[in-house]
Amino acid sequence: MKLVFMGSDEIACPSLRQLAGRSDFNLVGIVSQPDRPQGRNKKSAPCALKALAEELGLPVFAPERIGSAEAVSQIQSMRPELIVVVAYGQYIPESILSIPTRGAINLHPSLLPAYRGASPIQQAVAHGETETGVTILYVSKEMDAGDMLLQEATPIGEEENAVDLGKRLAASGALLLVKAIDQLRLGTACAVPQDSASATVVHKLSKEDGRIQWTSSAREINHRIRGFQPWPVCYLELGKDTGRWLRVYRARVEAAPGEPGRVLSTSGEGPLVGTGDGSLRLLEVQPEGKKRMSGSALVCGRQVTEGMMLN
C-alpha cells in the first residue's frame, strides 16, 4: 500500500518508525513542517518528525501551506492510496484529502468523541480523568469528527504527567495505527460514526492557562500542574506585582487548611501552600532564569518564607 505520512510533533515519531519498518507499506512521501527558529538562540531547526524522517533517509516535503497549489501538485505526484496523519499541525483541505484512493486517517490521543481538538492529552490530565486512550479515525472536514476505525483505552496514573502519558500514547497509538492500516489493506476495517452530541472540544493552550488560581482546590491545582506539561507549565508569582515568577512541576495534595495562596509551612520537602480546599506541597519548582530544583532547595534559598502570600 502506497502511503503518505503527515506529522510534525514528537508524538508522531513512533508511528513513522512503525510504518518505515514494514516491507508491505510503501512510504512514498513524508509531509512535515518547515524548519523553525528554536531554543534561546532562535536557530532554525527541523521539527521532531522531519528530523526523524531525514535520519531514516525518507523523502520529506515541508510546505509552508498544505493547501497551496504546489503542495497539492506535489502530493498528487506521489499517487498515495492512503494518507496517514499524526499531529501534523495544519488544517488539511479537501484538495488534499480527495487525493488518496482510500482516504485519509488520523491518530488522535483521546477516547473520541471526548477531547476533540488541540490539547487532548494535557486537558485529560488537567481535568482529573482516570482514563484516556487513542483513536484511529477518518479525517473529516470538522476537526476530529470522522468515523472511528479503532480505539484503545488506558488508565492515567495518579502521579503521571502529560509528558509521560504522551509518550505512552504515542507508542500504543503507533501499534494501533498499523493495525488499522492492515485492516484497510485487507478489507476488514469497520468504521463507526461518533456520537457528536456527547463530544467535548479543547482549545490550544496559552500561557495564561498555566497561572495557578489558589482559590481552586488543591486537587484541581495538582491536576493542572501534572497536565500542563511541557507547555505552558503551571506558575505563580512570588508576592504581588514583584515580577518574580516560579514554575511548578510537581506537587502533593495535603489536608491542612489555610488561606488560599498563603505559605503555611516551609519545613519538610517544600513549602506548603493553602488553597480553596486543602493545601499543596510544592516538591519540584523552577525560579525564573534558574534550573529546576526541589521545593526544599527553594526554601533553603529563602525565596519562599512562612506566612508569605503567593499570587
C-alpha positions in Angstrom: 0.0 0.0 0.0 1.4 3.4 -1.0 1.3 5.8 2.0 1.9 9.5 2.5 2.6 10.3 6.2 1.9 13.7 7.6 3.2 14.8 11.0 5.4 17.2 12.9 5.4 16.7 16.7 7.3 14.1 18.8 4.2 12.1 19.3 4.2 11.2 15.5 7.7 9.7 15.6 6.8 6.2 16.9 4.2 5.9 14.2 6.6 6.8 11.5 9.1 4.2 12.9 6.5 1.5 12.8 5.4 2.3 9.2 9.0 2.6 8.0 9.8 -0.8 9.4 7.1 -2.6 7.4 8.0 -4.0 4.0 4.4 -4.2 2.9 3.9 -0.5 3.3 5.4 1.8 0.7 6.1 5.3 2.2 6.1 7.4 -1.0 6.4 10.7 0.9 6.6 12.4 4.3 4.9 15.7 4.7 6.0 17.9 7.6 6.5 21.4 8.7 9.3 23.8 7.5 12.3 24.4 9.8 11.5 27.0 12.5 13.6 29.1 14.9 14.0 27.1 18.2 15.7 27.4 21.5 17.1 30.5 23.2 19.3 31.4 20.2 16.4 31.0 17.8 18.4 28.9 15.4 16.4 27.4 12.6 15.9 23.6 13.1 13.6 20.9 11.9 10.7 19.6 13.9 11.0 16.2 15.6 9.2 14.3 12.8 11.1 15.9 10.0 14.4 15.2 11.7 13.5 11.5 12.1 12.4 11.2 8.5 15.8 12.6 7.4 17.6 10.2 9.7 15.7 7.3 8.2 16.5 8.5 4.7 12.9 9.1 3.8 11.9 11.9 1.3 10.4 14.9 3.1 8.2 17.6 1.7 7.7 20.6 4.1 5.3 23.2 2.5 4.6 26.4 4.3 0.9 26.0 3.5 -0.5 22.5 2.9 -3.4 23.9 0.8 -1.1 25.7 -1.7 -1.1 24.7 -5.4 2.4 23.5 -5.1 1.6 21.2 -2.1 -1.5 19.7 -3.9 0.5 19.1 -7.0 3.4 17.5 -5.1 1.1 15.1 -3.2 -0.8 14.2 -6.3 2.5 13.2 -8.0 3.1 10.8 -5.1 -0.1 8.9 -6.0 -0.9 7.7 -2.5 -3.6 5.1 -1.7 -3.8 6.4 1.9 -2.8 9.5 3.8 -1.8 8.9 7.4 -1.9 11.9 9.8 -0.4 12.2 13.3 0.0 15.6 14.9 0.6 17.4 11.7 -0.3 20.9 12.9 -2.2 22.4 9.9 -5.8 22.2 8.7 -5.8 19.7 5.8 -8.2 20.9 3.0 -10.4 18.8 0.8 -8.0 19.4 -2.1 -5.5 17.1 -0.3 -8.0 14.7 1.3 -9.5 13.9 -2.1 -6.2 12.7 -3.5 -5.7 9.2 -1.9 -8.0 6.4 -3.2 -8.6 5.0 0.3 -9.0 8.4 2.0 -7.0 9.8 5.0 -6.8 8.5 8.6 -5.6 10.2 11.8 -4.3 9.1 15.1 -5.9 11.1 17.9 -4.7 10.8 21.5 -8.1 10.6 23.3 -11.1 8.4 23.5 -13.2 10.2 21.0 -15.7 11.9 20.9 -14.2 13.2 24.2 -11.4 15.8 23.9 -11.5 16.7 20.3 -9.1 19.5 19.5 -5.6 20.7 20.1 -4.7 19.7 23.6 -6.3 16.3 24.4 -3.5 14.8 26.5 -2.9 17.8 28.6 -6.6 18.5 29.2 -7.4 14.9 30.1 -4.8 15.1 32.9 -5.7 18.6 33.9 -9.4 17.7 34.3 -8.6 14.8 36.6 -9.6 12.0 34.2 -8.5 8.5 35.3 -8.7 7.0 31.8 -7.9 8.1 28.3 -6.6 6.4 25.1 -6.1 6.6 21.4 -8.5 6.6 18.5 -7.8 5.9 14.8 -10.4 7.7 12.6 -11.0 9.1 9.2 -10.0 12.7 8.7 -13.1 14.8 8.1 -13.9 18.5 7.4 -14.8 19.0 11.1 -11.9 18.6 13.4 -11.6 15.1 14.9 -15.2 14.3 14.0 -14.6 11.5 11.4 -15.8 7.9 11.7 -13.7 5.8 14.0 -11.8 2.6 12.9 -10.2 1.5 16.2 -10.0 2.7 19.8 -7.9 1.6 22.8 -8.2 2.8 26.4 -5.5 3.1 29.0 -5.6 4.3 32.7 -3.9 7.5 33.7 -1.5 7.1 36.7 -2.3 9.1 39.8 1.1 10.9 39.6 1.5 10.7 35.8 2.1 14.0 34.0 1.1 14.8 30.4 4.7 14.3 29.1 4.9 10.7 30.4 1.3 10.0 29.3 2.0 11.4 25.8 5.0 9.0 25.4 2.8 6.0 26.3 0.0 7.1 24.0 2.4 7.7 21.1 3.8 4.1 21.5 0.4 2.4 21.9 -1.1 4.6 19.1 1.6 3.6 16.7 0.7 -0.1 17.1 -3.0 0.6 16.8 -2.4 2.7 13.6 -0.5 -0.2 12.0 -3.4 -2.5 12.9 -5.9 -0.1 11.3 -3.9 0.2 8.1 -3.7 -3.6 7.9 -7.4 -3.9 8.2 -7.9 -1.3 5.5 -5.5 -3.2 3.2 -7.2 -6.5 3.9 -10.7 -5.0 3.5 -11.7 -6.0 7.1 -12.0 -2.4 8.6 -15.3 -1.3 10.1 -15.9 2.4 10.5 -18.2 3.6 13.3 -19.7 7.1 13.4 -19.0 9.3 16.5 -21.8 10.4 18.8 -21.3 14.1 18.2 -23.9 15.0 20.8 -21.5 13.9 23.6 -18.4 15.4 22.0 -16.1 17.8 24.0 -13.7 20.2 22.4 -10.4 21.5 23.9 -8.6 24.6 22.8 -4.9 25.3 22.1 -3.3 26.1 25.4 -2.0 29.6 26.2 0.5 30.8 28.8 -2.3 32.2 30.9 -3.8 28.7 31.3 -0.9 27.8 33.5 -1.5 30.6 36.0 -2.3 29.0 39.4 -5.6 30.1 40.9 -5.2 29.4 44.6 -8.9 29.6 45.3 -9.3 26.3 43.4 -9.0 23.1 45.4 -5.5 21.5 46.0 -6.6 18.5 43.9 -7.7 20.6 41.0 -4.5 22.6 41.0 -2.4 19.5 41.2 -4.2 18.0 38.2 -3.3 21.1 36.2 0.3 21.0 37.3 0.5 17.4 36.0 -1.5 18.2 32.9 0.1 21.5 31.7 3.5 20.0 30.8 5.6 20.6 28.7 3.5 23.7 28.0 2.6 26.1 29.4 3.7 24.7 32.9 1.8 26.0 35.9 3.3 29.1 37.5 2.9 31.6 40.3 4.2 35.0 41.3 6.3 35.3 44.4 4.4 38.1 46.0 2.1 40.6 44.4 3.5 42.6 41.5 7.0 41.5 42.2 7.7 40.1 38.7 9.4 37.1 40.3 7.9 34.0 38.7 8.1 30.4 39.8 7.1 27.4 37.7 5.8 24.3 39.5 6.5 20.8 38.0 5.5 18.5 40.9 3.3 18.9 44.0 1.4 16.8 46.5 -2.1 17.3 47.9 -2.3 17.6 51.7 -5.2 18.1 54.1 -4.0 21.1 56.1 -6.5 24.0 55.8 -5.2 27.6 55.2 -5.8 30.8 53.4 -5.6 30.4 49.6 -2.1 31.3 48.4 -0.6 31.7 51.9 2.6 29.7 52.7 1.6 27.7 55.7 4.9 26.0 56.4 8.4 25.8 55.0 9.5 22.6 56.7 9.9 19.2 55.1 10.1 18.6 51.3 9.0 22.0 50.3 6.7 24.9 51.0 3.1 24.1 52.0 0.5 26.5 50.4 -3.1 26.9 51.3 -5.8 26.5 48.6 -9.6 26.8 48.4 -9.8 23.2 49.7 -6.8 21.6 51.4 -3.2 22.5 50.8 -0.4 21.9 48.3 3.2 20.9 49.0 5.5 22.2 46.2 8.0 19.4 45.5 9.7 20.5 42.3 9.9 24.0 41.0 11.9 26.4 38.8 12.5 30.0 39.6 12.7 32.3 36.5 16.1 32.2 34.9 17.3 29.2 37.1 17.4 25.5 36.9 14.7 23.2 38.2 15.1 22.4 41.9 13.4 20.7 44.8 11.0 22.6 47.0 13.3 22.2 50.0 16.1 23.9 48.0 13.8 26.8 47.2 13.2 27.2 50.9 16.9 27.0 51.8 17.5 29.8 49.4 14.9 31.8 51.3 12.9 32.7 48.2 9.8 31.5 50.0 9.2 32.1 53.7 6.4 31.1 56.1 3.4 33.5 56.0 4.3 34.8 52.6 1.5 35.3 50.1 1.8 33.7 46.6 -0.1 35.1 43.7 
